[in-house]
Amino acid sequence: MDPLSQIVSSLKPKHLRAVGLKAGGAWSLAFGPYEGIKFNAVTRGHCWLSMEGLAAPLRISAGDCFLLTQGTPFRLATHLEAPSADAASILGPLRGGATARLNEGDDFLLFGSRFILDGEHARFLLNSLPPLVHIKASDHDETLAWALQRLQRELGE
């Protein structure tokens, strides 16, 4: 086993589920506290991410990925003045691999996954990461773009 595989294995990751969100028009979703790490990728459109600790909402565009690591509640919105719906009521009932629809249209597509890290070093890792890791589409190479396309395809299947 290579060193990276050993490190990941020692963290004892548990995948909870992956879901998608397809949306159109003006919308806003409020996400409550959570356990673990959330990974999200926007594959079409854009939205704003706001959460405690951010000086200003962050624009997330197609091809961008972001990790949320501290369980901090957050909001995703196409229009910051739109009233927020509870994300748990929209995404919570989904089975893993399903995609929720919000409003009419296909302006926006996101897929996300949540992981729990259970190993003895997991708390150290989580505490050393910033609450938000934003990876812009322009900052990654075609390997990550390929991986995101594969993940989106698997979610769709």
C-alpha positions in Angstrom: 0.0 0.0 0.0 1.4 3.4 -1.0 1.8 6.2 1.7 -1.2 8.2 0.6 -3.5 5.1 0.7 -2.2 4.4 4.2 -3.0 7.9 5.3 -6.5 7.8 3.8 -7.1 4.3 5.2 -6.1 5.5 8.8 -8.8 8.2 8.6 -11.4 5.5 8.2 -13.6 7.4 5.7 -17.3 6.5 5.5 -19.2 7.8 2.5 -22.7 8.7 3.5 -24.3 9.5 0.1 -24.0 11.6 -3.0 -26.9 13.6 -4.4 -27.4 16.2 -7.1 -29.3 19.5 -7.4 -30.8 20.8 -10.6 -32.3 24.2 -10.4 -33.6 27.1 -12.5 -34.6 30.7 -11.8 -34.1 32.5 -8.5 -33.5 30.2 -5.5 -31.8 30.0 -2.1 -31.2 26.9 0.1 -30.1 27.0 3.7 -28.1 24.1 5.0 -27.9 23.4 8.7 -25.0 22.1 10.8 -23.5 18.8 9.6 -21.0 16.2 10.6 -18.0 15.3 8.5 -16.8 16.9 5.2 -19.0 18.0 2.4 -17.6 18.0 -1.1 -19.6 19.8 -3.8 -19.0 20.5 -7.5 -20.9 22.9 -9.7 -21.1 21.6 -13.3 -23.5 24.1 -14.8 -24.4 27.7 -13.9 -23.3 29.5 -10.8 -24.4 30.3 -7.3 -23.3 32.3 -4.2 -22.0 30.5 -1.1 -22.4 32.4 2.2 -21.5 31.2 5.7 -20.3 32.5 9.0 -16.7 33.5 8.8 -16.8 34.6 5.1 -16.3 38.3 4.7 -18.6 38.3 1.7 -20.6 35.7 -0.3 -18.4 33.7 -2.6 -19.3 33.1 -6.3 -19.1 29.4 -7.2 -19.1 28.8 -11.0 -19.3 25.8 -13.3 -16.2 23.7 -12.9 -15.6 24.9 -9.3 -15.4 22.5 -6.4 -15.5 23.3 -2.7 -15.0 21.4 0.5 -16.8 22.4 3.7 -14.9 20.9 6.7 -16.2 22.3 10.0 -20.0 21.6 10.1 -20.8 25.3 9.8 -24.3 26.1 8.5 -24.2 27.7 5.0 -26.4 28.9 2.2 -26.3 28.5 -1.6 -28.3 30.9 -3.7 -28.5 32.3 -7.2 -30.1 35.5 -5.8 -28.9 36.6 -2.3 -32.2 38.4 -1.6 -34.3 35.3 -2.4 -35.9 33.7 0.7 -34.2 30.5 1.7 -35.8 27.1 1.6 -34.6 24.4 4.0 -32.1 22.2 2.1 -32.9 19.2 4.4 -36.5 19.2 3.2 -35.5 19.2 -0.4 -32.4 17.0 -0.4 -33.0 14.9 2.8 -35.7 12.6 1.3 -33.4 11.7 -1.7 -31.9 8.3 -2.0 -28.1 8.3 -2.7 -27.5 9.0 -6.4 -30.7 10.9 -6.9 -31.1 14.5 -8.1 -33.5 17.0 -6.6 -35.2 19.6 -8.8 -35.7 23.1 -7.6 -37.9 25.4 -9.7 -38.2 24.9 -13.5 -35.2 25.0 -15.8 -31.7 23.6 -16.0 -29.7 26.8 -15.3 -27.8 25.1 -12.4 -26.4 21.7 -11.7 -24.5 20.7 -8.6 -23.5 17.3 -7.2 -22.3 16.8 -3.7 -21.2 14.1 -1.2 -20.6 13.9 2.5 -18.0 11.9 4.3 -17.4 11.1 7.9 -13.8 10.5 9.0 -13.6 8.1 12.0 -9.9 7.4 12.5 -7.9 8.6 15.5 -6.2 11.3 13.4 -9.4 12.5 11.7 -10.0 15.3 14.3 -6.4 16.5 13.9 -6.9 16.7 10.1 -10.3 18.4 10.3 -9.1 21.0 12.8 -6.1 21.8 10.6 -8.2 22.4 7.5 -9.9 25.8 6.9 -13.7 25.7 7.1 -13.9 26.3 3.3 -11.6 25.1 0.5 -12.6 26.6 -2.8 -11.0 25.1 -6.0 -11.7 27.3 -9.0 -12.1 25.7 -12.4 -9.2 27.7 -13.6 -7.0 26.3 -10.8 -7.2 22.6 -11.6 -6.0 20.6 -14.6 -7.8 18.2 -16.9 -7.4 15.3 -14.5 -9.8 16.8 -12.0 -12.1 17.9 -14.8 -12.2 14.3 -16.0 -12.9 13.0 -12.5 -15.7 15.5 -12.1 -17.2 14.4 -15.4 -17.0 10.8 -14.2 -18.7 11.6 -10.9 -21.5 13.5 -12.6 -22.0 10.5 -15.0 -22.1 8.1 -12.1 -24.6 10.2 -10.3 -26.8 10.3 -13.4 -26.7 6.5 -13.8 
